[in-house]
Amino acid sequence: MRYALALDLVDDAQRIAEYEKAHERIWPGVRDHLREHGVLQMQIYRLGTRLFMVMDVDPVVYSAESMAHASSKNPTIMEWERLMWTYQVPTPWTPVGTKWTPMSCVFDLASQ
């Protein structure tokens, strides 16, 4: 199963560079947490201040709710998220209290 999500960055060149540097090699605990919760592959792309994440997950293992719950109990993930929020801002369409926002698929070549 594949998810596409969006989030924005603070409009500051230095902070954007710091965000990208932090993602050159994420913390091992963050990497392990993602894999333990069924995330098979993840890429983040950037255009200006807009981030676009593609996340492939194991549909048998992955649950957004379960992962969010586990994240809220994991000190490493909580520290990582606090750091990331210094670089990130919600999109104009992000519901209050959420972060990465799912995008709608409007075209799929495989269905043509």
All heavy atoms as an XYZ file, in Angstrom:
918
protein
N       0.844     -1.156      0.000
C       0.000      0.000      0.000
C       0.903      1.237      0.000
O       1.937      1.256      0.647
C      -0.902     -0.017      1.234
C      -1.837      1.165      1.296
S      -2.992      1.055      2.677
C      -4.024     -0.260      2.101
N       0.479      2.258     -0.730
C       1.265      3.488     -0.860
C       0.452      4.671     -0.359
O      -0.729      4.781     -0.631
C       1.655      3.712     -2.317
C       2.374      5.037     -2.539
C       2.939      5.133     -3.914
N       4.116      4.264     -3.936
C       4.723      3.867     -5.040
N       4.265      4.234     -6.210
N       5.775      3.091     -4.975
N       1.131      5.544      0.370
C       0.536      6.791      0.840
C       1.331      7.961      0.277
O       2.556      7.877      0.149
C       0.564      6.882      2.370
C      -0.336      5.898      3.053
C       0.132      4.644      3.436
C      -1.662      6.220      3.311
C      -0.696      3.737      4.070
C      -2.493      5.305      3.939
C      -2.006      4.071      4.316
O      -2.831      3.167      4.935
N       0.654      9.045     -0.031
C       1.281     10.303     -0.430
C       0.801     11.353      0.567
O      -0.405     11.499      0.794
C       0.880     10.680     -1.851
N       1.742     12.060      1.180
C       1.407     13.027      2.217
C       2.144     14.338      1.965
O       3.208     14.345      1.333
C       1.792     12.476      3.594
C       1.150     11.132      3.928
C       2.191     10.047      3.928
C       0.440     11.192      5.242
N       1.593     15.431      2.479
C       2.195     16.748      2.287
C       2.372     17.456      3.622
O       1.618     17.238      4.567
C       1.325     17.596      1.362
N       3.372     18.314      3.653
C       3.671     19.153      4.806
C       4.513     20.314      4.285
O       5.144     20.199      3.230
C       4.451     18.345      5.848
C       4.815     19.008      7.171
C       3.552     19.368      7.961
C       5.692     18.094      7.996
N       4.524     21.415      4.986
C       5.320     22.566      4.573
C       6.493     22.778      5.516
O       6.516     22.267      6.629
C       4.456     23.837      4.542
C       3.512     23.878      3.351
O       3.710     23.085      2.402
O       2.585     24.698      3.363
N       7.459     23.544      5.030
C       8.609     23.942      5.826
C       8.536     25.429      6.122
O       7.924     26.199      5.369
C       9.918     23.664      5.068
C      10.299     22.207      4.884
C      11.504     22.083      3.959
C      10.588     21.549      6.230
N       9.184     25.824      7.196
C       9.354     27.240      7.495
C      10.086     27.870      6.320
O      11.029     27.287      5.780
C      10.165     27.405      8.802
C      10.513     28.854      9.059
C       9.412     26.798      9.974
N       9.641     29.033      5.886
C      10.223     29.695      4.714
C      11.504     30.439      5.103
O      11.533     31.662      5.234
C       9.207     30.660      4.103
C       9.640     31.156      2.731
O      10.688     30.688      2.227
O       8.938     32.011      2.171
N      12.556     29.649      5.318
C      13.849     30.186      5.728
C      14.930     29.263      5.157
O      14.970     28.081      5.506
C      13.921     30.241      7.257
C      15.265     30.723      7.768
O      16.199     29.897      7.860
O      15.381     31.932      8.073
N      15.777     29.787      4.298
C      16.769     28.968      3.590
C      17.672     28.191      4.538
O      17.980     27.017      4.296
C      17.602     29.841      2.654
N      18.110     28.820      5.625
C      18.991     28.128      6.568
C      18.260     26.979      7.253
O      18.801     25.887      7.393
C      19.526     29.093      7.617
C      20.432     28.406      8.631
C      21.000     29.353      9.662
O      21.016     30.566      9.469
N      21.471     28.805     10.762
N      17.018     27.189      7.657
C      16.253     26.140      8.332
C      15.946     25.000      7.366
O      15.968     23.832      7.745
C      14.955     26.707      8.917
C      15.165     27.936      9.746
C      15.163     27.916     11.233
N      14.373     27.053     11.996
C      13.276     27.410     12.655
N      12.795     28.616     12.539
N      12.681     26.543     13.429
N      15.674     25.336      6.106
C      15.435     24.295      5.105
C      16.696     23.463      4.915
O      16.639     22.230      4.855
C      14.940     24.904      3.777
C      13.519     25.460      3.969
C      14.985     23.873      2.645
C      13.005     26.281      2.802
N      17.846     24.113      4.855
C      19.121     23.391      4.716
C      19.357     22.485      5.926
O      19.816     21.343      5.770
C      20.267     24.382      4.543
N      19.033     22.959      7.120
C      19.180     22.143      8.334
C      18.245     20.932      8.288
O      18.642     19.825      8.668
C      18.881     22.980      9.578
C      19.923     24.036      9.872
C      19.498     24.997     10.974
O      18.437     24.775     11.620
O      20.225     25.990     11.192
N      17.024     21.141      7.820
C      16.060     20.044      7.705
C      16.600     18.975      6.748
O      16.578     17.776      7.059
C      14.713     20.574      7.209
C      13.683     19.490      6.994
C      12.904     19.036      8.055
C      13.492     18.913      5.745
C      11.962     18.039      7.870
C      12.551     17.916      5.561
C      11.794     17.484      6.622
O      10.870     16.484      6.437
N      17.086     19.413      5.600
C      17.622     18.455      4.631
C      18.851     17.742      5.192
O      19.013     16.536      4.987
C      17.923     19.158      3.315
C      16.657     19.557      2.585
C      16.894     20.136      1.207
O      18.060     20.396      0.828
O      15.896     20.352      0.495
N      19.702     18.455      5.911
C      20.891     17.847      6.519
C      20.469     16.766      7.521
O      21.060     15.684      7.558
C      21.722     18.931      7.205
C      22.974     18.442      7.863
C      24.053     18.195      6.850
C      25.365     17.882      7.547
N      26.293     17.206      6.664
N      19.437     17.057      8.309
C      18.957     16.076      9.299
C      18.462     14.801      8.629
O      18.458     13.731      9.251
C      17.847     16.694     10.147
N      18.037     14.895      7.372
C      17.512     13.735      6.665
C      18.552     13.012      5.811
O      18.233     11.994      5.188
C      16.295     14.139      5.825
C      15.080     14.325      6.680
N      14.867     15.470      7.396
C      14.044     13.495      6.953
C      13.736     15.345      8.078
N      13.224     14.151      7.824
N      19.780     13.512      5.800
C      20.834     12.779      5.086
C      21.080     11.429      5.754
O      21.380     10.446      5.093
C      22.133     13.596      5.058
C      22.064     14.766      4.114
C      23.319     15.623      4.148
O      24.324     15.226      4.802
O      23.300     16.696      3.517
N      20.953     11.399      7.080
C      21.080     10.157      7.851
C      20.223     10.349      9.099
O      20.652     10.983     10.039
C      22.542      9.902      8.210
C      22.791      8.755      9.128
C      22.922      7.375      8.574
N      23.709      7.210      7.387
C      23.533      6.178      6.562
N      22.624      5.271      6.830
N      24.256      6.048      5.494
N      18.985      9.827      9.046
C      18.095      9.999     10.194
C      18.608      9.180     11.370
O      19.426      8.267     11.203
C      16.627      9.647      9.859
C      16.478      8.174      9.484
C      16.077     10.583      8.794
C      15.035      7.702      9.360
N      18.119      9.513     12.541
C      18.533      8.787     13.740
C      18.156      7.311     13.608
O      17.063      6.970     13.132
C      17.849      9.356     14.962
C      18.127     10.798     15.242
C      19.060     11.601     14.638
C      17.453     11.610     16.194
N      19.004     12.862     15.168
C      18.023     12.902     16.126
C      16.424     11.393     17.101
C      17.597     13.947     16.938
C      15.992     12.418     17.904
C      16.591     13.681     17.823
N      19.045      6.413     14.034
C      18.734      4.975     13.950
C      17.432      4.595     14.636
O      16.691      3.747     14.136
C      19.939      4.311     14.634
C      21.051      5.303     14.461
C      20.404      6.662     14.538
N      17.114      5.209     15.760
C      15.870      4.892     16.457
C      14.644      5.266     15.653
O      13.614      4.585     15.729
N      14.739      6.339     14.875
C      13.629      6.749     14.008
C      13.486      5.747     12.869
O      12.393      5.278     12.563
C      13.845      8.187     13.475
C      12.796      8.553     12.449
C      13.866      9.183     14.636
N      14.605      5.415     12.236
C      14.598      4.425     11.153
C      14.009      3.101     11.626
O      13.131      2.529     10.981
C      16.032      4.214     10.650
C      16.166      3.179      9.537
C      17.567      2.604      9.454
N      17.926      1.973     10.714
C      19.137      2.061     11.271
N      20.109      2.746     10.704
N      19.389      1.447     12.423
N      14.462      2.640     12.787
C      13.983      1.355     13.308
C      12.495      1.407     13.639
O      11.762      0.446     13.379
C      14.788      0.957     14.545
C      16.260      0.692     14.229
O      16.610      0.548     13.030
O      17.059      0.659     15.181
N      12.040      2.515     14.191
C      10.623      2.688     14.528
C       9.755      2.579     13.262
O       8.722      1.905     13.272
C      10.431      4.051     15.206
C       9.031      4.371     15.567
N       8.405      3.836     16.675
C       8.122      5.190     14.990
C       7.180      4.310     16.758
N       6.978      5.138     15.748
N      10.180      3.243     12.205
C       9.430      3.182     10.943
C       9.342      1.744     10.440
O       8.257      1.257     10.095
C      10.088      4.078      9.886
C      10.020      5.578     10.157
C      10.944      6.325      9.204
C       8.588      6.080     10.041
N      10.471      1.076     10.416
C      10.490     -0.301      9.906
C       9.687     -1.244     10.784
O       8.980     -2.129     10.272
C      11.931     -0.773      9.754
C      12.642     -0.042      8.632
C      14.052     -0.515      8.431
N      14.654      0.159      7.283
C      15.938      0.319      7.114
N      16.797     -0.159      8.006
N      16.412      0.938      6.054
N       9.762     -1.070     12.109
C       9.023     -1.933     13.036
C       7.513     -1.802     12.847
O       6.771     -2.730     13.164
C       9.376     -1.587     14.482
C      10.753     -2.033     14.889
C      11.213     -1.401     16.206
O      10.393     -0.735     16.894
O      12.401     -1.566     16.523
N       7.064     -0.663     12.333
C       5.634     -0.426     12.171
C       5.160     -0.621     10.735
O       4.092     -0.147     10.359
C       5.260      0.942     12.730
C       5.305      0.951     14.221
N       6.466      1.183     14.925
C       4.356      0.661     15.131
C       6.217      1.069     16.211
N       4.939      0.749     16.364
N       5.960     -1.314      9.934
C       5.508     -1.714      8.610
C       5.810     -0.754      7.485
O       5.298     -0.933      6.377
N       6.634      0.267      7.726
C       7.022      1.165      6.641
C       8.146      0.484      5.871
O       9.222      0.224      6.395
C       7.462      2.554      7.169
C       7.910      3.438      6.014
C       6.333      3.205      7.956
N       7.870      0.171      4.615
C       8.825     -0.544      3.770
C       9.760      0.407      3.031
O      10.932      0.092      2.820
C       8.066     -1.401      2.748
C       7.077     -2.405      3.334
C       6.267     -3.054      2.219
C       7.812     -3.442      4.173
N       9.226      1.548      2.636
C      10.001      2.523      1.857
C       9.403      3.899      2.112
O       8.184      4.030      2.281
C       9.948      2.174      0.370
C      10.772      3.050     -0.533
C      12.244      3.095     -0.186
O      12.662      3.960      0.556
N      13.017      2.180     -0.726
N      10.260      4.902      2.123
C       9.784      6.271      2.322
C      10.748      7.208      1.611
O      11.964      7.063      1.720
C       9.736      6.608      3.813
C       9.305      8.031      4.117
S       9.408      8.408      5.890
C       7.964      7.534      6.491
N      10.169      8.144      0.875
C      10.943      9.219      0.270
C      10.240     10.527      0.560
O       9.004     10.568      0.619
C      11.064      9.063     -1.252
C      11.945      7.940     -1.707
C      11.142      6.854     -2.381
O       9.983      7.008     -2.710
N      11.767      5.712     -2.563
N      11.034     11.583      0.750
C      10.480     12.917      0.915
C      11.083     13.794     -0.170
O      12.302     13.833     -0.334
C      10.786     13.505      2.310
C      10.183     12.622      3.412
C      10.268     14.942      2.412
C      10.554     13.041      4.827
N      10.215     14.477     -0.911
C      10.627     15.402     -1.971
C      10.267     16.814     -1.529
O       9.350     17.014     -0.735
C       9.891     15.081     -3.273
C      10.193     13.704     -3.813
C       9.447     12.599     -3.402
C      11.220     13.506     -4.729
C       9.722     11.332     -3.892
C      11.496     12.235     -5.225
C      10.746     11.158     -4.800
O      11.010      9.900     -5.281
N      10.990     17.802     -2.068
C      10.724     19.192     -1.711
C      10.648     20.053     -2.956
O      11.439     19.908     -3.882
C      11.842     19.732     -0.810
C      11.627     21.179     -0.376
C      12.711     21.662      0.566
N      13.997     21.830     -0.081
C      14.359     22.910     -0.784
N      13.530     23.911     -0.968
N      15.565     22.964     -1.320
N       9.686     20.963     -2.971
C       9.585     22.020     -3.976
C       9.336     23.303     -3.191
O       8.264     23.458     -2.587
C       8.442     21.759     -4.956
C       8.211     22.862     -5.997
C       9.416     23.003     -6.924
C       6.955     22.589     -6.802
N      10.338     24.170     -3.146
C      10.222     25.370     -2.325
C      10.060     24.969     -0.873
O      10.910     24.275     -0.318
N       8.958     25.361     -0.268
C       8.700     25.004      1.133
C       7.741     23.822      1.271
O       7.456     23.388      2.380
C       8.113     26.201      1.911
O       6.902     26.608      1.274
C       9.100     27.347      1.971
N       7.249     23.288      0.171
C       6.302     22.169      0.218
C       7.063     20.851      0.202
O       7.932     20.618     -0.636
C       5.362     22.241     -0.982
C       4.321     21.150     -1.132
C       3.183     21.142     -0.145
N       2.752     22.417      0.379
C       1.774     23.187     -0.109
N       1.114     22.822     -1.181
N       1.450     24.319      0.492
N       6.725     19.978      1.155
C       7.267     18.626      1.201
C       6.216     17.651      0.712
O       5.022     17.819      0.977
C       7.655     18.256      2.639
C       8.768     19.068      3.277
C       8.930     18.657      4.740
C      10.073     18.914      2.526
N       6.665     16.604      0.029
C       5.801     15.548     -0.477
C       6.438     14.228     -0.081
O       7.581     13.952     -0.448
C       5.679     15.679     -1.999
C       5.035     14.504     -2.678
C       3.738     14.135     -2.383
C       5.735     13.769     -3.626
C       3.145     13.051     -3.020
C       5.159     12.691     -4.268
C       3.851     12.325     -3.961
N       5.737     13.430      0.707
C       6.257     12.150      1.165
C       5.527     11.016      0.456
O       4.297     11.029      0.359
C       6.057     11.989      2.675
C       6.541     10.639      3.201
S       5.940     10.252      4.880
C       6.676     11.538      5.836
N       6.288     10.050     -0.027
C       5.742      8.813     -0.566
C       6.152      7.718      0.404
O       7.337      7.564      0.709
C       6.290      8.516     -1.986
C       5.746      7.197     -2.489
C       5.987      9.653     -2.930
N       5.166      6.992      0.902
C       5.433      5.972      1.901
C       4.764      4.675      1.473
O       3.542      4.625      1.299
C       4.877      6.455      3.255
C       5.185      5.561      4.402
S       4.737      6.296      6.014
C       2.953      6.276      5.931
N       5.563      3.647      1.279
C       5.047      2.318      0.975
C       5.066      1.506      2.265
O       6.088      1.478      2.969
C       5.916      1.625     -0.079
C       5.827      2.301     -1.436
O       4.726      2.730     -1.808
O       6.863      2.417     -2.112
N       3.930      0.877      2.562
C       3.801      0.149      3.822
C       3.310     -1.268      3.588
O       2.684     -1.565      2.571
C       2.839      0.884      4.787
C       3.320      2.293      5.085
C       1.419      0.895      4.263
N       3.601     -2.114      4.551
C       3.069     -3.473      4.566
C       1.645     -3.372      5.104
O       1.452     -3.027      6.275
C       3.936     -4.339      5.479
C       3.462     -5.771      5.577
O       2.256     -6.047      5.368
O       4.303     -6.629      5.906
N       0.630     -3.656      4.287
C      -0.750     -3.478      4.734
C      -1.146     -4.402      5.887
O      -2.115     -4.125      6.594
C      -1.585     -3.755      3.490
C      -0.704     -4.550      2.603
C       0.707     -4.159      2.926
N      -0.411     -5.464      6.089
C      -0.709     -6.377      7.187
C      -0.179     -5.817      8.517
O      -0.808     -5.967      9.560
C      -0.102     -7.779      6.920
C      -0.258     -8.699      8.109
C      -0.714     -8.388      5.665
N       0.946     -5.123      8.464
C       1.620     -4.642      9.675
C       1.269     -3.189      9.981
O       1.046     -2.828     11.136
C       3.156     -4.787      9.537
C       3.879     -4.216     10.747
C       3.540     -6.231      9.289
N       1.190     -2.346      8.962
C       1.060     -0.905      9.166
C      -0.352     -0.487      9.580
O      -1.337     -0.896      8.986
C       1.442     -0.145      7.895
C       1.284      1.348      8.042
C       2.251      2.091      8.697
C       0.163      2.003      7.556
C       2.109      3.462      8.853
C       0.012      3.375      7.706
C       0.989      4.094      8.355
O       0.844      5.450      8.513
N      -0.397      0.354     10.590
C      -1.624      1.019     11.012
C      -1.218      2.416     11.461
O      -0.379      2.557     12.364
C      -2.289      0.270     12.166
O      -3.168      1.123     12.876
N      -1.777      3.449     10.843
C      -1.445      4.823     11.207
C      -1.755      5.067     12.682
O      -0.971      5.710     13.393
C      -2.200      5.804     10.319
N      -2.875      4.549     13.161
C      -3.266      4.753     14.552
C      -2.294      4.064     15.502
O      -1.877      4.643     16.504
C      -4.691      4.236     14.789
C      -5.758      4.983     14.014
C      -5.862      4.555     12.537
O      -5.378      3.452     12.176
O      -6.412      5.338     11.758
N      -1.922      2.828     15.192
C      -0.988      2.086     16.035
C       0.380      2.756     16.052
O       1.020      2.873     17.104
C      -0.870      0.649     15.526
O       0.116     -0.055     16.238
N       0.822      3.209     14.896
C       2.120      3.876     14.828
C       2.093      5.195     15.594
O       3.046      5.519     16.310
C       2.526      4.105     13.376
C       3.928      4.615     13.227
S       4.436      4.465     11.500
C       5.783      5.603     11.475
N       1.017      5.958     15.478
C       0.895      7.221     16.207
C       0.909      6.970     17.714
O       1.560      7.699     18.471
C      -0.372      7.954     15.790
N       0.205      5.937     18.143
C       0.177      5.604     19.567
C       1.575      5.228     20.049
O       2.036      5.714     21.092
C      -0.818      4.470     19.828
C      -0.863      4.050     21.256
N      -1.443      4.826     22.240
C      -0.371      2.952     21.873
C      -1.309      4.217     23.403
N      -0.664      3.070     23.214
N       2.258      4.360     19.308
C       3.609      3.952     19.692
C       4.565      5.141     19.675
O       5.445      5.259     20.530
C       4.112      2.847     18.755
N       4.386      6.038     18.712
C       5.244      7.226     18.616
C       5.099      8.104     19.847
O       6.085      8.677     20.335
C       4.895      8.031     17.364
O       5.175      7.290     16.194
N       3.882      8.209     20.359
C       3.627      9.068     21.513
C       4.219      8.510     22.802
O       4.308      9.214     23.805
C       2.124      9.299     21.690
O       1.494      8.119     22.160
N       4.651      7.263     22.790
C       5.251      6.609     23.960
C       6.764      6.431     23.811
O       7.423      5.947     24.726
C       4.618      5.233     24.172
C       3.119      5.232     24.244
C       2.659      5.566     25.620
C       1.154      5.382     25.710
N       0.522      6.403     26.487
N       7.310      6.794     22.655
C       8.718      6.560     22.365
C       9.509      7.861     22.521
O       9.340      8.788     21.730
C       8.833      6.011     20.936
C      10.245      5.654     20.548
O      11.181      6.376     20.833
N      10.393      4.539     19.843
N      10.394      7.960     23.535
C      11.126      9.203     23.769
C      11.975      9.662     22.575
O      12.082     10.859     22.317
C      12.019      8.884     24.973
C      11.429      7.681     25.604
C      10.696      6.934     24.526
N      12.557      8.731     21.842
C      13.370      9.096     20.677
C      12.505      9.723     19.603
O      12.875     10.753     19.021
C      14.111      7.862     20.117
O      14.960      7.330     21.138
C      14.943      8.217     18.894
N      11.354      9.130     19.334
C      10.451      9.667     18.315
C       9.916     11.023     18.753
O       9.826     11.960     17.958
C       9.298      8.682     18.010
C       9.851      7.348     17.506
C       8.313      9.286     17.019
C      10.760      7.439     16.298
N       9.572     11.142     20.024
C       9.066     12.414     20.530
C      10.129     13.519     20.395
O       9.810     14.641     20.002
C       8.597     12.254     21.973
C       7.348     11.380     22.063
S       6.868     10.811     23.716
C       7.087     12.218     24.728
N      11.380     13.191     20.688
C      12.467     14.170     20.541
C      12.665     14.539     19.068
O      12.836     15.708     18.726
C      13.756     13.604     21.138
C      14.915     14.575     21.088
C      16.201     14.007     21.687
O      16.168     12.915     22.294
O      17.238     14.665     21.533
N      12.648     13.544     18.187
C      12.790     13.791     16.742
C      11.663     14.707     16.258
O      11.896     15.660     15.517
C      12.786     12.465     15.986
C      12.804     12.601     14.492
C      11.732     12.537     13.649
C      13.939     12.832     13.658
N      12.129     12.700     12.346
C      13.487     12.893     12.317
C      15.300     12.989     13.895
C      14.337     13.095     11.236
C      16.154     13.190     12.816
C      15.658     13.248     11.512
N      10.441     14.404     16.660
C       9.294     15.209     16.215
C       9.371     16.640     16.742
O       9.035     17.581     16.021
C       7.976     14.552     16.623
C       7.679     13.268     15.860
C       7.601     13.453     14.349
O       7.269     14.558     13.875
O       7.866     12.484     13.629
N       9.824     16.812     17.992
C      10.009     18.184     18.512
C      11.027     18.943     17.663
O      10.821     20.109     17.324
C      10.464     18.156     19.974
C       9.328     18.015     20.959
C       9.778     18.259     22.396
N      10.764     17.298     22.867
C      10.485     16.114     23.391
N       9.235     15.725     23.511
N      11.445     15.316     23.791
N      12.123     18.273     17.297
C      13.137     18.899     16.446
C      12.554     19.219     15.072
O      12.721     20.328     14.558
C      14.356     17.980     16.312
C      15.444     18.454     15.339
C      16.020     19.805     15.776
C      16.530     17.400     15.207
N      11.837     18.269     14.473
C      11.298     18.493     13.135
C      10.296     19.643     13.115
O      10.233     20.406     12.148
C      10.649     17.210     12.588
C      11.645     16.098     12.261
S      12.912     16.595     11.065
C      14.352     16.801     12.119
N       9.519     19.800     14.188
C       8.538     20.896     14.228
C       9.215     22.260     14.247
O       8.574     23.271     13.968
C       7.589     20.759     15.408
C       6.287     20.089     15.070
C       5.754     19.013     15.688
C       5.352     20.435     14.031
N       4.552     18.661     15.110
C       4.280     19.525     14.083
C       5.313     21.420     13.050
C       3.189     19.578     13.225
C       4.233     21.468     12.177
C       3.192     20.559     12.274
N      10.517     22.325     14.529
C      11.205     23.616     14.444
C      11.428     24.014     12.991
O      11.725     25.175     12.713
C      12.553     23.614     15.198
O      13.466     22.725     14.566
C      12.359     23.231     16.666
N      11.292     23.063     12.084
C      11.465     23.308     10.642
C      10.139     23.285      9.888
O      10.034     23.834      8.798
C      12.369     22.241     10.027
C      13.692     22.060     10.711
C      14.017     20.863     11.345
C      14.627     23.089     10.726
C      15.239     20.690     11.969
C      15.848     22.918     11.358
C      16.148     21.720     11.978
O      17.366     21.565     12.601
N       9.155     22.600     10.415
C       7.924     22.313      9.685
C       6.764     23.201     10.131
O       6.733     23.653     11.280
C       7.531     20.847      9.894
C       8.580     19.869      9.422
C       8.345     18.460      9.934
O       7.757     18.241     10.986
N       8.821     17.476      9.174
N       5.841     23.405      9.207
C       4.567     24.070      9.502
C       3.477     23.322      8.746
O       3.728     22.744      7.686
C       4.574     25.567      9.094
C       5.537     26.365      9.946
C       4.893     25.746      7.633
N       2.252     23.316      9.270
C       1.181     22.626      8.551
C       0.846     23.337      7.245
O       1.049     24.543      7.115
C      -0.001     22.684      9.519
C       0.400     23.565     10.644
C       1.844     23.883     10.528
N       0.356     22.586      6.276
C      -0.128     23.205      5.040
C      -1.410     23.976      5.361
O      -2.013     23.760      6.422
C      -0.449     22.150      3.953
O      -1.652     21.470      4.316
C       0.692     21.171      3.740
N      -1.870     24.826      4.453
C      -3.147     25.515      4.690
C      -4.335     24.553      4.797
O      -5.385     24.926      5.304
C      -3.299     26.418      3.463
C      -1.917     26.589      2.930
C      -1.195     25.316      3.259
N      -4.179     23.322      4.332
C      -5.272     22.340      4.324
C      -5.133     21.285      5.413
O      -5.928     20.360      5.480
C      -5.334     21.665      2.955
C      -5.346     22.680      1.866
C      -6.434     23.389      1.416
C      -4.228     23.150      1.124
N      -6.044     24.271      0.447
C      -4.686     24.147      0.234
C      -2.868     22.848      1.120
C      -3.857     24.829     -0.636
C      -2.036     23.525      0.247
C      -2.537     24.501     -0.622
N      -4.141     21.419      6.273
C      -3.900     20.439      7.319
C      -4.877     20.632      8.477
O      -4.987     21.734      9.009
C      -2.452     20.573      7.851
O      -1.551     20.354      6.760
C      -2.164     19.569      8.945
N      -5.593     19.573      8.855
C      -6.495     19.686     10.006
C      -5.714     20.013     11.286
O      -4.575     19.565     11.460
C      -7.129     18.298     10.107
C      -6.966     17.691      8.740
C      -5.680     18.257      8.210
N      -6.330     20.774     12.148
C      -5.707     21.142     13.417
C      -5.314     19.888     14.184
O      -6.071     18.913     14.230
C      -6.679     22.004     14.258
C      -6.102     22.286     15.640
C      -6.987     23.300     13.536
N      -4.109     19.910     14.741
C      -3.637     18.794     15.544
C      -2.972     17.682     14.760
O      -2.587     16.675     15.332
N      -2.853     17.848     13.445
C      -2.180     16.834     12.635
C      -0.952     17.449     11.980
O      -0.712     18.647     12.068
C      -3.115     16.231     11.573
O      -3.557     17.268     10.703
C      -4.305     15.541     12.207
N      -0.190     16.617     11.312
C       1.071     17.051     10.727
C       1.084     16.706      9.241
O       0.577     17.458      8.440
C       2.221     16.374     11.493
C       3.577     16.913     11.169
C       4.612     16.306     12.109
C       5.938     16.954     11.904
N       6.936     16.556     12.867
N       1.661     15.583      8.889
C       1.654     15.145      7.499
C       0.210     14.880      7.101
O      -0.507     14.150      7.777
C       2.488     13.876      7.337
C       3.963     14.129      7.374
C       4.783     14.005      8.455
C       4.784     14.549      6.293
N       6.066     14.319      8.113
C       6.104     14.663      6.779
C       4.543     14.853      4.949
C       7.172     15.047      5.983
C       5.602     15.231      4.157
C       6.905     15.326      4.667
N      -0.220     15.448      5.982
C      -1.607     15.344      5.550
C      -1.715     14.478      4.302
O      -1.012     14.740      3.317
C      -2.175     16.750      5.273
O      -2.008     17.526      6.457
C      -3.637     16.693      4.903
N      -2.567     13.463      4.323
C      -2.722     12.618      3.140
C      -3.206     13.420      1.936
O      -4.047     14.312      2.058
C      -3.782     11.596      3.562
C      -3.761     11.609      5.050
C      -3.391     13.006      5.439
N      -2.653     13.083      0.791
C      -3.050     13.699     -0.471
C      -3.986     12.743     -1.198
O      -3.924     11.533     -1.006
C      -1.809     13.998     -1.317
C      -0.826     14.941     -0.628
S       0.697     15.185     -1.571
C       0.093     16.267     -2.860
N      -4.831     13.286     -2.053
C      -5.746     12.479     -2.856
C      -5.091     12.141     -4.187
O      -4.481     13.001     -4.822
C      -7.032     13.250     -3.132
O      -7.680     13.564     -1.934
N      -5.240     10.904     -4.604
C      -4.737     10.492     -5.912
C      -5.732     10.952     -6.977
O      -6.907     10.603     -6.932
C      -4.579      8.977     -5.957
S      -3.929      8.374     -7.531
N      -5.261     11.753     -7.923
C      -6.131     12.233     -8.992
C      -5.814     11.574    -10.335
O      -6.581     11.774    -11.294
C      -6.073     13.776     -9.126
C      -6.562     14.445     -7.840
C      -4.666     14.249     -9.461
N      -4.728     10.808    -10.405
C      -4.393     10.101    -11.643
C      -3.536      8.897    -11.294
O      -2.626      8.985    -10.470
C      -3.632     11.010    -12.605
C      -3.133     10.262    -13.838
C      -3.993      9.946    -14.870
C      -1.814      9.858    -13.928
C      -3.543      9.245    -15.979
C      -1.357      9.153    -15.032
C      -2.230      8.855    -16.054
N      -3.816      7.776    -11.961
C      -3.045      6.561    -11.806
C      -2.942      5.886    -13.178
O      -3.946      5.401    -13.690
C      -3.722      5.635    -10.794
C      -2.938      4.363    -10.522
O      -1.923      4.101    -11.197
O      -3.342      3.621     -9.616
N      -1.764      5.901    -13.740
C      -1.564      5.347    -15.086
C      -1.995      3.880    -15.148
O      -2.553      3.446    -16.158
C      -0.095      5.489    -15.488
C       0.263      4.977    -16.890
C      -0.507      5.709    -17.978
C       1.780      5.085    -17.114
N      -1.787      3.147    -14.066
C      -2.147      1.722    -14.067
C      -3.639      1.499    -14.291
O      -4.035      0.439    -14.762
C      -1.716      1.082    -12.742
N      -4.457      2.475    -13.977
C      -5.899      2.300    -14.149
C      -6.383      2.703    -15.533
O      -7.558      2.580    -15.847
C      -6.653      3.120    -13.098
O      -6.497      4.522    -13.350
N      -5.492      3.165    -16.392
C      -5.866      3.634    -17.721
C      -5.873      2.499    -18.730
O      -5.120      1.605    -18.695
C      -4.904      4.729    -18.186
C      -4.878      5.914    -17.259
C      -6.158      6.708    -17.249
O      -6.684      7.069    -18.285
N      -6.693      6.995    -16.077
